[in-house]
Amino acid sequence: MGTAAGGAGSGPRYVQIADDLVQQIRAGVLKAGDMVPSESELVDRYGVSGGTIRKAMVEVRASGLVETRHGKGSIVKNRPPVRHRSSDRFRRSLRQGGQAAYLAESAQSGATAKVSVLYIGPMDAPEDAAERLGVPAGTQVLARRRLYFRNGTPVETASSYLPWDVVKEIPELFAENPGGGGIYARLEDHGHEFAEFVETLQARPASKSEASELALSPGAPVVHLIREARTTAGRVVEVCDTLMAADQFVFQYRIPADD
């Protein structure tokens, strides 16, 4: 199997081997919970040196599909299927139907979703969030930090920052469960009608702490997304700083072709 697959494609031999192993994982030849063959087994299978195999395994670990356990080798991770993250997820009809964006998406894909609230309370606004909210850095804001799970696996962290003068009159925003439709529904209930959501995305390797929080291999790819929720009055009433396991999301956007 390794000879046929490994001989295909182009590029350095270790890249070909890494591609072969990744394809075996994605095709289910190596299943969740299976140990990746040892270095000596891979040396025999592919007819290369140990150094080449070690380079290949660096590439395989970077895919986010395996994790390395000290003294045991590499194991295929139990990662749930990819779900779409669509530009439709903030439709007002969903909020009015009592569905927050994450839970609505998970339900549509047949997944079991869970949200763990890590912190809700006052915080000095981080510099980037403060700039987007139009307040001086260090201004008190309401912070809501969450960890999202899909089928028991952590896939996303999100920290929302909301202006204190907006939230102080909305007690639901200080609760773990702000009610049907989430915080956006509560904001609209209090007259903050949304005009648009602006998102900025950047793909990058996870830091050590980020990888630990999302149960990823060190250096695994993540998507850093920052969202501004803008009202019809032109004010940004929430900045959401989100980090997602890149292998868990496909982004789909609708872009109008007319003015």
C-alpha positions in Angstrom: 0.0 0.0 0.0 2.8 2.4 1.0 4.8 1.7 -2.2 2.0 2.5 -4.5 0.7 5.6 -2.8 4.1 6.8 -1.8 5.3 6.7 -5.4 2.5 9.1 -6.5 2.7 12.8 -6.5 5.8 15.0 -6.4 8.0 16.8 -3.9 10.4 15.4 -1.3 10.0 11.8 -0.2 9.0 12.8 3.3 6.2 14.9 1.9 4.9 12.0 -0.2 5.0 9.7 2.9 3.2 12.3 5.0 0.5 12.7 2.3 0.1 8.9 2.1 -0.4 8.7 5.9 -2.9 11.6 6.0 -4.9 10.0 3.2 -5.0 6.7 5.1 -6.4 8.6 8.1 -9.0 10.5 6.0 -10.0 7.3 4.2 -10.5 5.4 7.4 -7.7 3.0 6.8 -6.2 4.4 10.1 -9.2 5.0 12.3 -9.7 7.2 15.4 -7.9 5.7 18.3 -5.5 3.7 16.1 -1.8 4.0 16.6 0.2 5.3 13.7 2.8 2.6 12.8 6.1 3.1 14.7 9.1 4.7 13.1 10.8 1.3 12.5 7.6 0.0 10.9 7.4 3.0 8.6 11.1 2.7 7.7 10.5 -0.9 6.6 7.3 0.0 4.8 8.6 2.9 2.8 12.3 1.9 2.5 13.6 5.2 3.8 15.8 6.4 6.7 14.5 7.2 10.2 15.3 10.8 9.6 12.9 10.9 6.6 10.1 9.3 8.6 10.6 11.8 11.4 10.3 14.7 8.9 7.1 13.0 7.5 5.6 12.7 11.0 6.2 16.4 11.6 4.0 17.1 8.6 1.4 14.5 9.7 1.2 16.1 13.2 0.8 19.5 11.6 -2.4 18.3 9.9 -4.1 18.1 13.3 -5.2 14.5 12.6 -2.9 12.9 15.2 -1.6 13.5 18.6 1.6 12.4 20.1 1.6 10.7 23.5 4.8 10.6 25.4 6.2 7.1 25.4 3.4 5.7 23.3 3.8 7.2 19.8 1.2 9.0 17.7 -2.5 8.2 17.8 -5.2 9.1 15.3 -7.4 11.7 17.0 -11.1 11.3 17.4 -12.2 14.4 15.5 -15.9 14.9 14.6 -16.8 15.6 11.0 -16.3 19.1 9.5 -19.3 21.4 9.8 -20.1 24.5 7.7 -19.8 28.0 9.1 -22.1 29.9 6.9 -22.8 33.6 6.3 -26.5 32.7 6.9 -25.9 31.8 10.6 -26.8 35.3 11.9 -30.2 35.5 10.2 -32.7 37.4 12.3 -35.2 34.6 11.7 -33.0 32.2 13.6 -32.6 34.5 16.6 -36.4 35.1 16.6 -36.9 31.4 16.5 -34.8 31.1 19.7 -31.7 29.7 18.1 -28.2 31.0 18.7 -25.8 30.6 15.8 -23.6 27.8 17.1 -26.4 25.7 18.3 -28.4 26.2 15.2 -25.5 25.1 13.0 -24.7 22.1 15.1 -28.3 20.9 15.0 -28.4 21.3 11.2 -25.3 19.0 10.9 -26.7 16.4 13.3 -24.1 17.0 16.0 -24.4 17.3 19.7 -23.3 20.7 20.8 -22.3 22.0 24.3 -21.2 25.4 25.4 -19.0 25.8 28.5 -19.0 29.3 30.0 -15.5 30.1 31.3 -16.1 33.7 32.5 -18.7 36.4 32.5 -18.0 39.8 34.1 -16.3 43.1 33.9 -12.9 43.4 32.2 -10.5 46.1 31.0 -11.0 46.1 27.2 -8.0 44.6 25.3 -6.4 47.1 22.9 -7.7 45.6 19.7 -11.3 45.1 21.0 -11.3 48.6 22.5 -10.3 50.1 19.1 -13.1 48.2 17.4 -15.6 49.3 20.0 -14.5 52.9 19.7 -13.5 53.2 23.4 -10.0 53.9 25.0 -8.0 50.8 25.8 -8.6 49.7 29.4 -12.2 50.9 29.4 -14.4 48.6 31.4 -16.5 46.3 29.2 -18.5 43.1 29.7 -16.5 40.0 28.8 -18.1 36.7 28.0 -15.7 33.8 27.4 -16.9 30.4 26.1 -15.5 27.1 25.0 -17.6 25.2 22.4 -17.8 21.5 22.1 -19.0 19.3 19.3 -19.7 15.6 20.0 -17.6 16.1 23.2 -14.6 17.6 21.4 -13.5 21.2 22.0 -13.6 23.0 18.6 -13.8 26.7 19.3 -13.1 29.4 21.9 -14.9 32.7 21.8 -14.5 35.9 23.9 -17.1 38.6 23.4 -16.5 42.2 24.6 -19.6 44.5 24.9 -19.7 48.2 25.9 -20.7 48.6 29.6 -23.2 51.4 28.9 -25.0 49.0 26.6 -25.1 45.9 28.8 -25.6 47.5 32.2 -29.4 47.7 31.5 -29.6 44.1 30.1 -29.3 41.7 33.0 -29.7 38.6 30.8 -26.2 39.4 29.3 -24.7 38.7 32.7 -26.2 35.2 32.9 -24.6 32.0 31.6 -27.7 31.4 29.5 -28.9 34.7 28.1 -32.1 33.0 26.7 -33.3 31.9 23.3 -31.5 33.4 20.4 -28.4 34.2 22.5 -26.9 37.6 23.3 -27.8 39.1 19.8 -31.5 38.4 20.5 -31.3 40.2 23.9 -29.5 43.2 22.4 -32.2 43.5 19.7 -34.9 43.1 22.4 -33.4 46.3 23.9 -33.4 48.3 20.7 -30.0 47.5 19.3 -31.1 46.3 15.8 -28.3 44.8 13.8 -27.3 46.1 10.3 -24.3 43.8 9.6 -21.6 41.6 11.0 -18.1 42.2 9.8 -15.6 39.3 10.2 -11.8 39.2 9.7 -10.1 35.8 9.5 -6.5 34.7 9.7 -5.1 31.2 9.5 -2.0 30.5 11.6 -0.4 27.8 13.8 -1.8 27.4 17.3 0.2 28.5 20.3 1.0 26.0 23.0 -1.8 27.2 25.3 -4.3 27.4 22.4 -3.4 23.9 21.3 -3.9 22.6 24.8 -7.3 24.3 25.2 -8.6 22.9 21.9 -6.9 19.4 22.3 -4.8 20.0 19.2 -1.2 18.9 18.4 1.3 21.7 19.0 1.5 24.0 15.9 -1.8 22.6 14.4 -3.6 25.1 12.2 -6.3 27.3 13.7 -8.5 30.1 12.3 -8.5 33.3 14.2 -11.7 35.2 13.5 -12.7 38.6 14.9 -16.3 39.7 14.4 -17.8 43.2 14.8 -21.6 43.3 15.4 -22.8 46.7 14.0 -26.2 48.2 14.6 -28.4 50.3 12.3 -27.2 53.3 14.3 -23.7 52.6 13.2 -22.3 51.4 16.5 -20.3 48.3 17.2 -22.0 46.7 20.3 -19.9 43.5 20.4 -16.5 42.4 19.3 -16.1 38.6 19.3 -12.6 37.2 19.3 -12.8 33.5 18.2 -10.3 30.8 17.7 -11.3 27.6 15.8 -9.7 24.3 15.1 -9.1 24.6 11.4 -9.9 21.0 10.6 -13.4 21.5 12.0 -14.7 24.2 9.8 -15.5 25.0 6.2 -16.4 28.7 5.6 -19.1 29.5 3.2 -20.1 33.0 2.3 -22.7 34.5 0.0 -21.5 37.7 -1.7 -24.1 39.8 -3.5 -23.1 40.7 -7.1 -25.2 43.9 -7.2 -24.6 47.3 -5.5 
